[in-house]
Amino acid sequence: MQEQEIAHHGRGRALLRRWPTAVALAAAALIVGGGLGDLDEAVSGFGELMLLLPLEYLILDRIGRRGASWPVVGSLVVAIVAIDILDVVPLSAVIVAAALVLLVWGVVAGTPDGRAIFGAQAAGMLGFGAIALVGLAVDPDLGRYLVAAGWLLHGVWDVVHLKLDKVVSRSYAEACGVVDMAVAAMLVFLL
């Protein structure tokens, strides 16, 4: 009897360690439940949001505090809502400007994790940014697949960071990877 209790307790702890996956799946369910909109809206919305994914990593590399992963994400959500409410400039313009500032700042001043890690994050920002911007610029039928590919590739990026235990917290890398892959699947299969 006691062995069963110990085994049950061990499974409970294992499930608790997967809280980032549970949070990500709940977020994906909320996205689906809220509706993806029509093809144009989905490609435009997810294309702009895809620009945020590498920006978060660039910010965290610049400040050198992996433990700030969730507060940075929370701050970015607040900023997105404010930018949307103010409706003065497009979100993509703000993200590109912020990324350029961080890239130049990182080149000039360096980053706490060193040039190699910064170089990888800069390449990620440029690569994912290019995929997102091209996905936004082309016909929505093609853009859907480009944006989905970007989200899927960023999910792989998250898994690599999770395995390497670099730049972002492990919990954030896990949750982001699950959300990224879910969004990619939604774009391909639910539109």
Contact map, one row per residue, 1 for C-alpha under 8 A:
11111000000000000000000000000000000000000000000000000000000000000000000000000000000000000000000000000000000000000000000000000000000000000000000000000000000000000000000000000000000000000000000
11111100000000000000000000000000000000000000000000000000000000000000000000000000000000000000000000000000000000000000000000000000000000000000000000000000000000000000000000000000000000000000000
11111110000000000000000000000000000000000000000000000000000000000000000000000000000000000000000000000000000000000000000000000000000000000000000000000000000000000000000000000000000000000000000
11111111000000000000000000000000000000000000000000000000000000000000000000000000000000000000000000000000000000000000000000000000000000000000000000000000000000000000000000000000000000000000000
11111111100000000000000000000000000000000000000000000000000000000000000000000000000000000000000000000000000000000000000000000000000000000000000000000000000000000000000000000000000000000000000
01111111110000000000000000000000000000000000000000000000000000000000000000000000000000000000000000000000000000000000000000000000000000000000000000000000000000000000000000000000000000000000000
00111111111000000000000000000000000000000000000000000000000000000000000000000000000000000000000000000000000000000000000000000000000000000000000000000000000000000000000000000000000000000000000
00011111111100000000000000000000000000000000000000000000000000000000000000000000000000000000000000000000000000000000000000000000000000000000000000000000000000000000000000000000000000000000000
00001111111110000000000000000000000000000000000000000000000000000000000000000000000000000000000000000000000000000000000000000000000000000000000000000000000000000000000000000000000000000000000
00000111111111000000000000000000000000000000000000000000000000000000000000000000000000000000000000000000000000000000000000000000000000000000000000000000000000000000000000000000000000000000000
00000011111111100000000000000000000000000000000000000000000000000000000000000000000000000000000000000000000000000000000000000000000000000000000000000000000000000000000000000000000000000000000
00000001111111110000000000000000000000000000000000000000000000000000000000000000000000000000000000000000000000000000000000000000000000000000000000000000000000000000000000000000000000000000000
00000000111111111000000000000000000000000000000000000000000000000000000000000000000000000000000000000000000000000000000000000000000000000000000000000000000000000000000000000000000000000000000
00000000011111111100000000000000000000000000000000000000000000000000000000000000000000000000000000000000000000000000000000000000000000000000000000000000000000000000000000000000000000000000000
00000000001111111110000000000000000000000000000000000000000000000000000000000000000000000000000000000000000000000000000000000000000000000000000000000000000000000000000000000000000000000000000
00000000000111111110000000000000000000000000000000000000000000000000000000000000000000000000000000000000000000000000000000000000000000000000000000000000000000000000000000000000000000000000000
00000000000011111111000000000000000000000000000000000000000000000000000000000000000000000000000000000000000000000000000000000000000000000000000000000000000000000000000000000000000000000000000
00000000000001111111110000000000000000000000000000000000000000000000000000000000000000000000000000000000000000000000000000000000000000000000000000000000000000000000000000000000000000000000000
00000000000000111111111000000000000000000000000000000000000000000000000000000000000000000000000000000000000000000000000000000000000000000000000000000000000000000000000000000000000000000000000
00000000000000001111111100000000000000000000000000000000000000000000000000000000000000000000000000000000000000000000000000000000000000000000000000000000000000000000000000110110000000000000000
00000000000000000111111110000000000000000000000000000000000000000000000000000000000000000000000000000000000000000000000000000000000000000000000000000000000000000000000000000110010000000000000
00000000000000000111111111000000000000000000000000000000000000000000000000000000000000000000000000000000000000000000000000000000000000000000000000000000000000000000000000000000000000000000000
00000000000000000011111111100000000000000000000000000000000000000000000000000000000000000000000000000000000000000000000000000000000000000000000000000000000000000000000000000010000000000000000
00000000000000000001111111110000000000000000000000000000000000000000000000000000000000000000000000000000000000000000000000000000000000000000000000000000000000000000000000000011011000000000000
00000000000000000000111111111000000000000000000000000000000000000000000000000000000000000000000000000000000000000000000000000000000000000000000000000000000000000000000000000000011000000000000
00000000000000000000011111111100000000000000000000000000000000000000000000000000000000000000000000000000000000000000000000000000000000000000000000000000000000000000000000000000000000000000000
00000000000000000000001111111110000000000000000000000000000000000000000000000000000000000000000000000000000000000000000000000000000000000000000000000000000000000000000000000000001000000000000
00000000000000000000000111111111000000000000000000000000000000000000000000000000000000000000000000000000000000000000000000000000000000000000000000000000000000000000000000000000001001100000000
00000000000000000000000011111111100000000000000000000000000000000000000000000000000000000000000000000000000000000000000000000000000000000000000000000000000000000000000000000000000000000000000
00000000000000000000000001111111110000000000000000000000000000000000000000000000000000000000000000000000000000000000000000000000000000000000000000000000000000000000000000000000000000000000000
00000000000000000000000000111111111100000000000000000000000000000000000000000000000000000000000000000000000000000000000000000000000000000000000000000000000000000000000000000000000000000000000
00000000000000000000000000011111111100000000000000000000000000000000000000000000000000000000000000000000000000000000000000000000000000000000000000000000000000000000000000000000000000000100000
00000000000000000000000000001111111000000000000000000000000000000000000000000000000000000000000000000000000000000000000000000000000000000000000000000000000000000000000000000000000000000000000
00000000000000000000000000000111111100000000000000000000000000000000000000000000000000000000000000000000000000000000000000000000000000000000000000000000000000000000000000000000000000000000000
00000000000000000000000000000011111110000000000000000000000000000000000000000000000000000000000000000000000000000000000000000000000000000000000000000000000000000000000000000000000000000000000
00000000000000000000000000000011011111001100000000000000000000000000000000000000000000000000000000000000000000000000000000000000000000000000000000000000000000000000000000000000000000000000001
00000000000000000000000000000000001111111100000000000000000000000000000000000000000000000000000000000000000000000000000000000000000000000000000000000000000000000000000000000000000000000000000
00000000000000000000000000000000000111111100000000000000000000000000000000000000000000000000000000000000000000000000000000000000000000000000000000000000000000000000000000000000000000000000001
00000000000000000000000000000000000011111110000000000000000000000000000000000000000000000000000000000000000000000000000000000000000000000001100100000000000000000000000000000000000000000000001
00000000000000000000000000000000000011111111000000000000000000000000000000000000000000000000000000000000000000000000000000000000000000000001000000000000000000000000000000000000000000000000000
00000000000000000000000000000000000111111111100000000000000000000000000000000000000000000000000000000000000000000000000000000000000000000000000000000000000000000000000000000000000000000000000
00000000000000000000000000000000000111111111111000000000000000000000000000000000000000000000000000000000000000000000000000000000000000000000000100000000000000000000000000000000000000000010000
00000000000000000000000000000000000000111111111000000000000000000000000000000000000000000000000000000000000000000000000000000000000000110001001100100000000000000000000000000000000000000010000
00000000000000000000000000000000000000011111111100000000000000000000000000000000000000000000000000000000000000000000000000000000000000010000000000000000000000000000000000000000000000000000000
00000000000000000000000000000000000000001111111110000000000000000000000000000000000000000000000000000000000000000000000000000000000000000000000000000000000000000000000000000000000000000000000
00000000000000000000000000000000000000000111111111000000000000000000000000000000000000000000000000000000000000000000000000000000000000000000000000100000000000000000000000000000000000000000000
00000000000000000000000000000000000000000111111111100000000000000000000000000000000000000000000000000000000000000000000000000000000110110000000000100000000000000000000000000000000000000000000
00000000000000000000000000000000000000000001111111110000000000000000000000000000000000000011000000000000000000000000000000000000000110010000000000000000000000000000000000000000000000000000000
00000000000000000000000000000000000000000000111111111000000000000000000000000000000000000000000000000000000000000000000000000000000000000000000000000000000000000000000000000000000000000000000
00000000000000000000000000000000000000000000011111111100000000000000000000000000000000000000000000000000000000000000000000000001100100000000000000100110000000000000000000000000000000000000000
00000000000000000000000000000000000000000000001111111110000000000000000000000000000000000001001100000000000000000000000000001001100100000000000000000000000000000000000000000000000000000000000
00000000000000000000000000000000000000000000000111111111000000000000000000000000000000000000001000000000000000000000000000000000000000000000000000000000000000000000000000000000000000000000000
00000000000000000000000000000000000000000000000011111111100000000000000000000000000000000000000000000000000000000000000000000000000000000000000000000000010000000000000000000000000000000000000
00000000000000000000000000000000000000000000000001111111110000000000000000000000000000000000000000000000000000000000000010011001100000000000000000000000000000000000000000000000000000000000000
00000000000000000000000000000000000000000000000000111111111000000000000000000000000000000000001000100000000000000000000000001000000000000000000000000000000000000000000000000000000000000000000
00000000000000000000000000000000000000000000000000011111111100000000100110000000000000000000000000000000000000000000000000000000000000000000000000000000000000000000000000000000000000000000000
00000000000000000000000000000000000000000000000000001111111110000000000000000000000000000000000000000000000000000000000010000000000000000000000000000000000000000000001100000000000000000000000
00000000000000000000000000000000000000000000000000000111111111000000000000000000000000000000000000100110000000000000010011001000000000000000000000000000000000000000000000000000000000000000000
00000000000000000000000000000000000000000000000000000011111111100000000000000000000000000000000000000100000000000000000000000000000000000000000000000000000000000000000000000000000000000000000
00000000000000000000000000000000000000000000000000000001111111111101100100000000000000000000000000000000000000000000000000000000000000000000000000000000000000000000001100000000000000000000000
00000000000000000000000000000000000000000000000000000000111111111100000000000000000000000000000000000000000000111000110010000000000000000000000000000000000000000000001100000000000000000000000
00000000000000000000000000000000000000000000000000000000011111110000000000000000000000000000000000000100010000110000010000000000000000000000000000000000000000000000000000000000000000000000000
00000000000000000000000000000000000000000000000000000000001111111000000000000000000000000000000000000000000000110000000000000000000000000000000000000000000000000000000000000000000000000000000
00000000000000000000000000000000000000000000000000000000000111111100000000000000000000000000000000000000000000111000000000000000000000000000000000000000000000000000001000000000000000000000000
00000000000000000000000000000000000000000000000000000000000110111111100000000000000000000000000000000000000000000000000000000000000000000000000000000000000000000000001100000000000000000000000
00000000000000000000000000000000000000000000000000000000000110011111100000000000000000000000000000000000000000000000000000000000000000000000000000000000000000000000011110000000000000000000000
00000000000000000000000000000000000000000000000000000000000000001111110000000000000000000000000000000000000000000000000000000000000000000000000000000000000000000000000110000000000000000000000
00000000000000000000000000000000000000000000000000000000000100001111111100000000000000000000000000000000000000000000000000000000000000000000000000000000000000000000000110000000000000000000000
00000000000000000000000000000000000000000000000000000001000100001111111110000000000000000000000000000000000000000000000000000000000000000000000000000000000000000000000110010000000000000000000
00000000000000000000000000000000000000000000000000000000000000000011111111000000000000000000000000000000000000000000000000000000000000000000000000000000000000000000000000010000000000000000000
00000000000000000000000000000000000000000000000000000000000000000001111111100000000000000000000000000000000000000000000000000000000000000000000000000000000000000000000000000000000000000000000
00000000000000000000000000000000000000000000000000000001000100000001111111110000000000000000000000000000000000000000000000000000000000000000000000000000000000000000000000000000000000000000000
00000000000000000000000000000000000000000000000000000001000000000000111111111000000000000000000000000000000000000000000000000000000000000000000000000000000000000000000000000000000000000000000
00000000000000000000000000000000000000000000000000000000000000000000011111111100000000000000000000000000000000000000000000000000000000000000000000000000000000000000000000000000000000000000000
00000000000000000000000000000000000000000000000000000000000000000000001111111110000000000000000000000000000000000000000000000000000000000000000000000000000000000000000000000000000000000000000
00000000000000000000000000000000000000000000000000000000000000000000000111111111000000000000000000000000000000000000000000000000000000000000000000000000000000000000000000000000000000000000000
00000000000000000000000000000000000000000000000000000000000000000000000011111111100000000000000000000000000000000000000000000000000000000000000000000000000000000000000000000000000000000000000
00000000000000000000000000000000000000000000000000000000000000000000000001111111110000000000000000000000000000000000000000000000000000000000000000000000000000000000000000000000000000000000000
00000000000000000000000000000000000000000000000000000000000000000000000000111111111000000000000000000000000000000000000000000000000000000000000000000000000000000000000000000000000000000000000
00000000000000000000000000000000000000000000000000000000000000000000000000011111111100000010000000000000000000000000000000000000000000000000000000000000000000000000000000000000000000000000000
00000000000000000000000000000000000000000000000000000000000000000000000000001111111110000000000000000000000000000000000000000000000000000000000000000000000000000000000000000000000000000000000
00000000000000000000000000000000000000000000000000000000000000000000000000000111111111000000000000000000000000000000000000000000000000000000000000000000000000000000000000000000000000000000000
00000000000000000000000000000000000000000000000000000000000000000000000000000011111111111110000000000000000000000000000000000000000000000000000000000000000000000000000000000000000000000000000
00000000000000000000000000000000000000000000000000000000000000000000000000000001111111100010000000000000000000000000000000000000000000000000000000000000000000000000000000000000000000000000000
00000000000000000000000000000000000000000000000000000000000000000000000000000000111111100000000000000000000000000000000000000000000000000000000000000000000000000000000000000000000000000000000
00000000000000000000000000000000000000000000000000000000000000000000000000000000011111110000000000000000000000000000000000000000000000000000000000000000000000000000000000000000000000000000000
00000000000000000000000000000000000000000000000000000000000000000000000000000000001111111100000000000000000000000000000000000000000000000000000000000000000000000000000000000000000000000000000
00000000000000000000000000000000000000000000000000000000000000000000000000000000001001111100000000000000000000000000000000000000000000000000000000000000000000000000000000000000000000000000000
00000000000000000000000000000000000000000000000000000000000000000000000000000000001000111110110000000000000000000000000000000000000000000000000000000000000000000000000000000000000000000000000
00000000000000000000000000000000000000000000000000000000000000000000000000000000001000111111110000000000000000000000000000000000000000000000000000000000000000000000000000000000000000000000000
00000000000000000000000000000000000000000000000100000000000000000000000000000001001100001111111000000000000000000000000000000000000000000000000000000000000000000000000000000000000000000000000
00000000000000000000000000000000000000000000000100100000000000000000000000000000000000000111111100000000000000000000000000000000000000000000000000000000000000000000000000000000000000000000000
00000000000000000000000000000000000000000000000000000000000000000000000000000000000000001111111110000000000000000000000000000000000000000000000000000000000000000000000000000000000000000000000
00000000000000000000000000000000000000000000000000000000000000000000000000000000000000001111111111000000000000000000000000000000000000000000000000000000000000000000000000000000000000000000000
00000000000000000000000000000000000000000000000000110010000000000000000000000000000000000011111111100000000000000000000000000000000000000000000000000000000000000000000000000000000000000000000
00000000000000000000000000000000000000000000000000100000000000000000000000000000000000000001111111110000000000000000000000000000000000000000000000000000000000000000000000000000000000000000000
00000000000000000000000000000000000000000000000000000000000000000000000000000000000000000000111111111000000000000000000000000000000000000000000000000000000000000000000000000000000000000000000
00000000000000000000000000000000000000000000000000000000000000000000000000000000000000000000011111111100000000000000000000000000000000000000000000000000000000000000000000000000000000000000000
00000000000000000000000000000000000000000000000000000010010000000000000000000000000000000000001111111110000000000000000000001000000000000000000000000000000000000000000000000000000000000000000
00000000000000000000000000000000000000000000000000000000000000000000000000000000000000000000000111111111000000000000000000000000000000000000000000000000000000000000000000000000000000000000000
00000000000000000000000000000000000000000000000000000000000000000000000000000000000000000000000011111111100000000000000000000000000000000000000000000000000000000000000000000000000000000000000
00000000000000000000000000000000000000000000000000000000011001000000000000000000000000000000000001111111110000000000000000000000000000000000000000000000000000000000000000000000000000000000000
00000000000000000000000000000000000000000000000000000000010000000000000000000000000000000000000000111111111000000000000001000000000000000000000000000000000000000000000000000000000000000000000
00000000000000000000000000000000000000000000000000000000000000000000000000000000000000000000000000011111111100000000000000000000000000000000000000000000000000000000000000000000000000000000000
00000000000000000000000000000000000000000000000000000000000000000000000000000000000000000000000000001111111111000000000000000000000000000000000000000000000000000000000000000000000000000000000
00000000000000000000000000000000000000000000000000000000000001000000000000000000000000000000000000000111111111100000010000000000000000000000000000000000000000000000000000000000000000000000000
00000000000000000000000000000000000000000000000000000000000000000000000000000000000000000000000000000011111111000000000000000000000000000000000000000000000000000000000000000000000000000000000
00000000000000000000000000000000000000000000000000000000000000000000000000000000000000000000000000000001111111000000000000000000000000000000000000000000000000000000000000000000000000000000000
00000000000000000000000000000000000000000000000000000000000000000000000000000000000000000000000000000000111111100000000000000000000000000000000000000000000000000000000000000000000000000000000
00000000000000000000000000000000000000000000000000000000000000000000000000000000000000000000000000000000111111110110010000000000000000000000000000000000000000000000000000000000000000000000000
00000000000000000000000000000000000000000000000000000000000011110000000000000000000000000000000000000000010011111110010000000000000000000000000000000000000000000000000000000000000000000000000
00000000000000000000000000000000000000000000000000000000000011110000000000000000000000000000000000000000000001111100000000000000000000000000000000000000000000000000000000000000000000000000000
00000000000000000000000000000000000000000000000000000000000010010000000000000000000000000000000000000000000000111111110000000000000000000000000000000000000000000000001000000000000000000000000
00000000000000000000000000000000000000000000000000000000000000000000000000000000000000000000000000000000000001111111110000000000000000000000000000000000000000000000000000000000000000000000000
00000000000000000000000000000000000000000000000000000000000000000000000000000000000000000000000000000000000001101111111000000000000000000000000000000000000000000000000000000000000000000000000
00000000000000000000000000000000000000000000000000000000000000000000000000000000000000000000000000000000000000001111111100000000000000000000000000000000000000000000000000000000000000000000000
00000000000000000000000000000000000000000000000000000000000010000000000000000000000000000000000000000000000000001111111110000000000000000000000000000000000000000000000000000000000000000000000
00000000000000000000000000000000000000000000000000000000010011000000000000000000000000000000000000000000010001101111111111000000000000000000000000000000000000000000000000000000000000000000000
00000000000000000000000000000000000000000000000000000000000000000000000000000000000000000000000000000000000000000011111111100000000000000000000000000000000000000000000000000000000000000000000
00000000000000000000000000000000000000000000000000000000000000000000000000000000000000000000000000000000000000000001111111110000000000000000000000000000000000000000000000000000000000000000000
00000000000000000000000000000000000000000000000000000100110010000000000000000000000000000000000000000000000000000000111111111000000000000000000000000000000000000000000000000000000000000000000
00000000000000000000000000000000000000000000000000000000010000000000000000000000000000000000000000000010000000000000011111111100000000000000000000000000000000000000000000000000000000000000000
00000000000000000000000000000000000000000000000000000000000000000000000000000000000000000000000000000000000000000000001111111110000000000000000000000000000000000000000000000000000000000000000
00000000000000000000000000000000000000000000000000000100000000000000000000000000000000000000000000000000000000000000000111111111100000000000000000000000000000000000000000000000000000000000000
00000000000000000000000000000000000000000000000000100110010000000000000000000000000000000000000000100000000000000000000011111111100000000000000000000000000000000000000000000000000000000000000
00000000000000000000000000000000000000000000000000000000000000000000000000000000000000000000000000000000000000000000000001111111110000000000000000000000000000000000000000000000000000000000000
00000000000000000000000000000000000000000000000000000000000000000000000000000000000000000000000000000000000000000000000000111111111000000000000000000000000000000000000000000000000000000000000
00000000000000000000000000000000000000000000000001100100000000000000000000000000000000000000000000000000000000000000000000011111111100000000000000000100010000000000000000000000000000000000000
00000000000000000000000000000000000000000000000001100100000000000000000000000000000000000000000000000000000000000000000000011111111110000000000000000000000000000000000000000000000000000000000
00000000000000000000000000000000000000000000000000000000000000000000000000000000000000000000000000000000000000000000000000000111111111000000000000000000000000000000000000000000000000000000000
00000000000000000000000000000000000000000000000000000000000000000000000000000000000000000000000000000000000000000000000000000011111111100000000001100100000000000000000000000000000000000000000
00000000000000000000000000000000000000000000001101100000000000000000000000000000000000000000000000000000000000000000000000000001111111110000000001100100000000000000000000000000000000000000000
00000000000000000000000000000000000000000000001100000000000000000000000000000000000000000000000000000000000000000000000000000000111111111000000000000000000000000000000000000000000000000000000
00000000000000000000000000000000000000000000000000000000000000000000000000000000000000000000000000000000000000000000000000000000011111111100001001000000000000000000000000000000000000000000000
00000000000000000000000000000000000000000010001000000000000000000000000000000000000000000000000000000000000000000000000000000000001111111101011111100000000000000000000000000000000000000000000
00000000000000000000000000000000000000000011001100000000000000000000000000000000000000000000000000000000000000000000000000000000000111111111001000100000000000000000000000000000000000000000000
00000000000000000000000000000000000000000000000000000000000000000000000000000000000000000000000000000000000000000000000000000000000011111110001000000000000000000000000000000000000000000000000
00000000000000000000000000000000000000000000000000000000000000000000000000000000000000000000000000000000000000000000000000000000000001111111011000000000000000000000000000000000000000000000000
00000000000000000000000000000000000000000000000000000000000000000000000000000000000000000000000000000000000000000000000000000000000000011111111000000000000000000000000000000000000000000000000
00000000000000000000000000000000000000110010000000000000000000000000000000000000000000000000000000000000000000000000000000000000000000110111111100000000000000000000000000000000000000000000000
00000000000000000000000000000000000000100000000000000000000000000000000000000000000000000000000000000000000000000000000000000000000000000011111110000000000000000000000000000000000000000000000
00000000000000000000000000000000000000000000000000000000000000000000000000000000000000000000000000000000000000000000000000000000000000100111111111000000000000000000000000000000000000000000000
00000000000000000000000000000000000000000010000000000000000000000000000000000000000000000000000000000000000000000000000000000000000001111111111111100000000000000000000000000000000000000000000
00000000000000000000000000000000000000100110000000000000000000000000000000000000000000000000000000000000000000000000000000000000000000100001111111110000000000000000000000000000000000000011000
00000000000000000000000000000000000000000000000000000000000000000000000000000000000000000000000000000000000000000000000000000000000000100000111111111000000000000000000000000000000000000011000
00000000000000000000000000000000000000000000000000000000000000000000000000000000000000000000000000000000000000000000000000000000001101100000011111111100000000000000000000000000000000000000000
00000000000000000000000000000000000000000010011001000000000000000000000000000000000000000000000000000000000000000000000000000000001100110000001111111110000000000000000000000000000000010010000
00000000000000000000000000000000000000000000000000000000000000000000000000000000000000000000000000000000000000000000000000000000000000000000000111111111000000000000000000000000000000111011000
00000000000000000000000000000000000000000000000000000000000000000000000000000000000000000000000000000000000000000000000000000000000000000000000011111111100000000000000000000000000000010000000
00000000000000000000000000000000000000000000000001000000000000000000000000000000000000000000000000000000000000000000000000000001001100000000000001111111110000000000000000000000000000010000000
00000000000000000000000000000000000000000000000001000000000000000000000000000000000000000000000000000000000000000000000000000000000000000000000000111111111000000000000000000000000110110000000
00000000000000000000000000000000000000000000000000000000000000000000000000000000000000000000000000000000000000000000000000000000000000000000000000011111111100000000000000000000000110110000000
00000000000000000000000000000000000000000000000000000000000000000000000000000000000000000000000000000000000000000000000000000000000000000000000000001111111110000000000000000000000000000000000
00000000000000000000000000000000000000000000000000001000000000000000000000000000000000000000000000000000000000000000000000000001000000000000000000000111111111000000000000000000100100000000000
00000000000000000000000000000000000000000000000000000000000000000000000000000000000000000000000000000000000000000000000000000000000000000000000000000011111111100000000000000001111110000000000
00000000000000000000000000000000000000000000000000000000000000000000000000000000000000000000000000000000000000000000000000000000000000000000000000000001111111110000000000000000100000000000000
00000000000000000000000000000000000000000000000000000000000000000000000000000000000000000000000000000000000000000000000000000000000000000000000000000000111111111000000000000000100000000000000
00000000000000000000000000000000000000000000000000000000000000000000000000000000000000000000000000000000000000000000000000000000000000000000000000000000011111111100000000001101100000000000000
00000000000000000000000000000000000000000000000000000000000000000000000000000000000000000000000000000000000000000000000000000000000000000000000000000000001111111110000000001100100000000000000
00000000000000000000000000000000000000000000000000000000000000000000000000000000000000000000000000000000000000000000000000000000000000000000000000000000000111111111000000000000000000000000000
00000000000000000000000000000000000000000000000000000000000000000000000000000000000000000000000000000000000000000000000000000000000000000000000000000000000011111111111101001000000000000000000
00000000000000000000000000000000000000000000000000000000000000000000000000000000000000000000000000000000000000000000000000000000000000000000000000000000000001111111110011001100000000000000000
00000000000000000000000000000000000000000000000000000000000000000000000000000000000000000000000000000000000000000000000000000000000000000000000000000000000000111111100000000000000000000000000
00000000000000000000000000000000000000000000000000000000000000000000000000000000000000000000000000000000000000000000000000000000000000000000000000000000000000011111110000000000000000000000000
00000000000000000000000000000000000000000000000000000000000000000000000000000000000000000000000000000000000000000000000000000000000000000000000000000000000000001111111111000000000000000000000
00000000000000000000000000000000000000000000000000000000000000000100000000000000000000000000000000000000000000000000000000000000000000000000000000000000000000001101111110000000000000000000000
00000000000000000000000000000000000000000000000000000000100110011100000000000000000000000000000000000000000000001000000000000000000000000000000000000000000000001000111110000000000000000000000
00000000000000000000000000000000000000000000000000000000100110001111100000000000000000000000000000000000000000000000000000000000000000000000000000000000000000001000111111011000000000000000000
00000000000000000000000000000000000000000000000000000000000000000111100000000000000000000000000000000000000000000000000000000000000000000000000000000000000000000100111111111000000000000000000
00000000000000000000000000000000000000000000000000000000000000000000000000000000000000000000000000000000000000000000000000000000000000000000000000000000000000001100100111111100000000000000000
00000000000000000001000000000000000000000000000000000000000000000000000000000000000000000000000000000000000000000000000000000000000000000000000000000000000000000000000011111110000000000000000
00000000000000000001000000000000000000000000000000000000000000000000110000000000000000000000000000000000000000000000000000000000000000000000000000000000000000000000000111111111000000000000000
00000000000000000000000000000000000000000000000000000000000000000000000000000000000000000000000000000000000000000000000000000000000000000000000000000000000001101100000111111111100000000000000
00000000000000000001100000000000000000000000000000000000000000000000000000000000000000000000000000000000000000000000000000000000000000000000000000000000000001100100000001111111110000000000000
00000000000000000001101100000000000000000000000000000000000000000000000000000000000000000000000000000000000000000000000000000000000000000000000000000000000000000000000000111111111000000000000
00000000000000000000000100000000000000000000000000000000000000000000000000000000000000000000000000000000000000000000000000000000000000000000000000000000001001000000000000011111111100000000000
00000000000000000000000000000000000000000000000000000000000000000000000000000000000000000000000000000000000000000000000000000000000000000000000000000000011111100000000000001111111110000000000
00000000000000000000100110000000000000000000000000000000000000000000000000000000000000000000000000000000000000000000000000000000000000000000000000000000001000000000000000000111111111000000000
00000000000000000000000110110000000000000000000000000000000000000000000000000000000000000000000000000000000000000000000000000000000000000000000000000000001000000000000000000011111111100000000
00000000000000000000000000000000000000000000000000000000000000000000000000000000000000000000000000000000000000000000000000000000000000000000000000000011011000000000000000000001111111110000000
00000000000000000000000000000000000000000000000000000000000000000000000000000000000000000000000000000000000000000000000000000000000000000000000000000011001000000000000000000000111111111000000
00000000000000000000000000010000000000000000000000000000000000000000000000000000000000000000000000000000000000000000000000000000000000000000000000000000000000000000000000000000011111111100000
00000000000000000000000000010000000000000000000000000000000000000000000000000000000000000000000000000000000000000000000000000000000000000000000000010011000000000000000000000000001111111110000
00000000000000000000000000000000000000000000000000000000000000000000000000000000000000000000000000000000000000000000000000000000000000000000000000111111000000000000000000000000000111111111000
00000000000000000000000000000000000000000000000000000000000000000000000000000000000000000000000000000000000000000000000000000000000000000000000000010000000000000000000000000000000011111111110
00000000000000000000000000000001000000000000000000000000000000000000000000000000000000000000000000000000000000000000000000000000000000000000000000000000000000000000000000000000000001111111111
00000000000000000000000000000000000000000110000000000000000000000000000000000000000000000000000000000000000000000000000000000000000000000000000110110000000000000000000000000000000000111111111
00000000000000000000000000000000000000000000000000000000000000000000000000000000000000000000000000000000000000000000000000000000000000000000000110010000000000000000000000000000000000011111111
00000000000000000000000000000000000000000000000000000000000000000000000000000000000000000000000000000000000000000000000000000000000000000000000000000000000000000000000000000000000000001111111
00000000000000000000000000000000000000000000000000000000000000000000000000000000000000000000000000000000000000000000000000000000000000000000000000000000000000000000000000000000000000001111111
00000000000000000000000000000000000101100000000000000000000000000000000000000000000000000000000000000000000000000000000000000000000000000000000000000000000000000000000000000000000000000111111
